[in-house]
């Protein structure tokens, strides 16, 4: 028999993954479902973390629909709560459209219609990166630190 103090606990990282049509309706649905999922996980509507996540999800899914769209292919939104942070991942299927990485996003000119999305993402998150994948496509991964989340993570005995 194992002594109670020797029992190891595993952290479970909640995860949400969903594919959406690469349309404005798909982008809107992704944003709404993301906020609902965060609320379910205890990141309440209107909180700083929820508002930051809303901006990031909105910008990344809008980019996937506007710039990463391949007819007939969906984009994917994945949310997870690894220890101490919220991870947001948006994957699309267009590989030839390269994105600037962290620290490479230049300022938009005042009259430009586009070019502010990744600037907003960079301002809202603690870390982000672009991962190219095979089959063709890319994933933009962004993380928002949630130091208080560490104390709320449920532990499950192995």
C-alpha positions in Angstrom: 0.0 0.0 0.0 1.2 3.5 -0.9 1.3 6.0 2.0 -1.1 8.9 1.4 1.8 11.4 1.3 3.5 9.4 -1.5 0.4 9.7 -3.8 1.3 11.7 -6.9 -1.2 14.1 -8.4 -1.5 15.0 -12.1 -2.6 18.4 -13.3 -5.4 18.3 -15.8 -5.3 21.1 -18.4 -8.7 21.9 -19.6 -8.9 22.1 -23.4 -11.5 23.2 -26.0 -11.0 22.5 -29.7 -13.4 23.3 -32.5 -13.3 23.7 -36.2 -15.3 26.5 -37.9 -16.1 27.5 -41.4 -13.7 30.1 -42.8 -16.5 32.7 -43.0 -17.4 35.9 -41.0 -20.1 33.8 -39.3 -17.6 31.1 -38.4 -15.3 33.8 -36.9 -18.2 35.3 -34.9 -19.2 31.9 -33.6 -15.6 31.1 -32.6 -15.4 34.3 -30.6 -18.7 33.7 -28.8 -17.9 30.0 -28.0 -14.4 31.0 -26.7 -15.8 33.5 -24.3 -18.5 31.1 -23.1 -15.8 28.4 -22.6 -13.6 30.7 -20.6 -16.6 31.7 -18.4 -17.2 28.0 -17.8 -13.6 27.6 -16.7 -13.9 30.5 -14.2 -12.5 33.3 -16.4 -15.6 35.5 -16.0 -17.1 37.7 -18.7 -15.8 41.3 -18.3 -12.7 40.3 -16.4 -9.3 41.6 -17.6 -8.3 38.1 -18.8 -11.6 37.6 -20.6 -11.4 40.9 -22.4 -7.8 40.4 -23.4 -8.7 36.9 -24.7 -11.7 38.3 -26.6 -9.5 40.7 -28.5 -6.9 38.1 -29.3 -9.4 35.5 -30.4 -11.3 38.1 -32.5 -8.1 39.2 -34.3 -6.7 35.8 -34.9 -9.9 34.2 -36.2 -10.5 37.3 -38.4 -7.0 36.9 -39.8 -7.7 33.2 -40.4 -10.9 34.0 -42.3 -9.6 37.0 -44.2 -6.0 36.1 -45.0 -5.7 32.3 -44.3 -8.9 31.2 -46.0 -8.7 28.3 -48.5 -12.1 27.6 -50.1 -13.6 24.5 -48.6 -11.3 24.3 -45.7 -12.0 25.3 -42.1 -10.0 27.0 -39.4 -9.5 25.6 -35.9 -9.6 27.3 -32.6 -8.0 25.6 -29.6 -8.1 27.0 -26.0 -6.3 25.4 -23.1 -5.3 26.3 -19.6 -1.8 24.9 -19.0 -0.6 25.8 -15.5 -0.6 29.5 -15.0 -1.7 30.7 -18.5 -4.4 30.7 -21.1 -3.2 29.4 -24.5 -5.1 30.4 -27.6 -4.2 28.7 -30.9 -5.8 29.4 -34.3 -4.8 27.2 -37.2 -5.6 27.9 -40.9 -4.6 26.0 -44.1 -2.9 28.8 -46.0 0.9 28.4 -45.8 2.1 30.8 -48.5 0.9 33.8 -46.5 3.7 34.3 -44.1 3.1 36.3 -40.9 5.6 38.5 -39.1 6.6 37.0 -35.8 6.9 38.5 -32.3 8.8 41.8 -32.4 8.5 42.0 -36.2 5.1 43.6 -36.4 5.5 47.1 -37.9 3.1 50.0 -37.2 0.2 50.5 -39.7 0.1 53.8 -41.5 -2.8 56.1 -40.4 -5.0 55.5 -43.4 -4.3 51.8 -43.8 -7.5 49.6 -43.7 -5.5 46.6 -42.4 -2.4 45.9 -40.4 -3.4 46.5 -36.8 -4.5 43.0 -35.8 -1.2 41.5 -34.9 -0.2 44.8 -33.2 -3.2 44.4 -30.9 -2.4 40.7 -30.3 1.2 41.6 -29.4 -0.1 44.2 -26.9 -2.6 41.9 -25.3 -0.6 38.7 -24.8 2.5 37.8 -22.8 3.9 35.5 -25.5 3.0 34.6 -29.0 4.5 32.8 -32.1 3.7 31.6 -35.5 4.2 27.9 -36.2 4.2 26.6 -39.8 2.9 23.1 -40.2 2.9 20.3 -42.7 0.3 19.7 -44.2 0.3 23.3 -45.4 -0.9 25.8 -43.0 0.1 27.7 -39.9 -0.9 28.1 -36.3 -0.7 31.3 -34.4 -0.2 30.5 -30.7 -0.7 33.2 -28.0 -0.5 33.0 -24.3 -1.9 35.2 -21.6 -0.5 34.7 -18.1 -3.1 33.9 -15.4 -1.1 33.6 -12.2 -4.3 33.0 -10.1 -5.3 30.1 -12.3 -2.5 27.9 -10.7 -4.4 27.8 -7.4 -7.7 26.8 -9.2 -6.3 23.9 -11.2 -8.0 20.6 -10.2 -5.7 17.8 -9.2 -6.7 14.2 -10.0 -4.9 11.3 -8.3 -3.1 8.9 -10.7 
